[in-house]
Amino acid sequence: MDDVTESKVLLAEYDRLKEEQKTRIGFRDNLLYFTLAAVTAVVAVTVHSGQAGLLLSAPAVCLILGWTYLVNDEKISAIGCYVRDRLGPRLGELASARGAMFGWEVYHRDVAGRAMRKRLQTAVDLFTYLILPMVCTIAFWCSPTVPPLLVLTSLAQTLTLAALGWQFLRRAEG
């Protein structure tokens, strides 16, 4: 136990956090592809079966996967913030470092074009988790037979999708 120092503990914490962040980034990014595949499957099954009510599966899928995407994105950002604002400065203090520790955590946030890339990513996220399910909902509304109970369901989904879209926009500001 004599070789355990605060610096070693902080470096071990950093390693674990970066591993968690890497795992979450991979999971989050794959959610996008999985969502697109799921919506495509819903549309294909709907077209094949001719049952327009199945289109309402797309908003449900997008709500669940979109929320999961947002939660993972928030944790990814929180880890970066923690490393930048707490862990790095504490380790720098212990090491008597002259500059910032873990410079990448700050550097990559100041790279030219970052704001544009964030806006484009927000547009992709909104397209995937809001526009696609709304297209399915509108297609359902335009179908020849629209059961009243499913109309109520679709309206509830639309309100929930609007809340999800707002969360995407709110996260894009930070």
Buried (B, 14 or more C-beta within 10 A) or exposed (E): EEEEEEEEEBBEBBEEBBEEBEEBBEBBEEBBEBBBEBBEEBBEEBEEEEEBBBBBBBBBBBBEBBBBBBEBBBBBEEBBEBBBEEBBBBBBEEEEEEEBBBEEBBEEEEEEEEEEEBEEBBEEBBEBBBBBBBBBBEBBBEBEEBEEEBEEBBEEBBEBBEEBBEBBEEBBEE
